[in-house]
């Protein structure tokens, strides 16, 4: 025969709290999807990255690879809703071999082809909203 034991109120409260937490999610900031095109001097950027850096310290940053001039991040992988600084980088192979960080091993040399005004010295910002956001960039090397 089984004996039943009364469930203690503290234990029942803990189970309820954990259940509610799991059902509601972790409560992080809401996110928005981002997509668009990136061209440099009229040609598609291929192999670069676009980075969305949240201005709000509690915000979520996101980055996407640019392939054949296009990038896309669905909402779950996108940046948080709010203002973000946008940086675009593209390290393009030069065709030369140089000594890598583990000499004497040689690696392919790459150079940053996107001007600093679009990344390190950039001031471009975008307002990410919930849902899918489209941001297109036509960059100039000069």
Secondary structure, 3 states (H helix, E strand, C coil): CCCCCCCCHHHHHHHHHHHHHHHHCCCCCCEEEEEEEEEECCEECCCCEEEEEECCCCCCCEEEECECCEEEECHHHCCECEEEEEEEECEEEEEEEEECCCCCCEEEEEEECCCHHHCCCCCCEEEECCEEEECCEEECCC
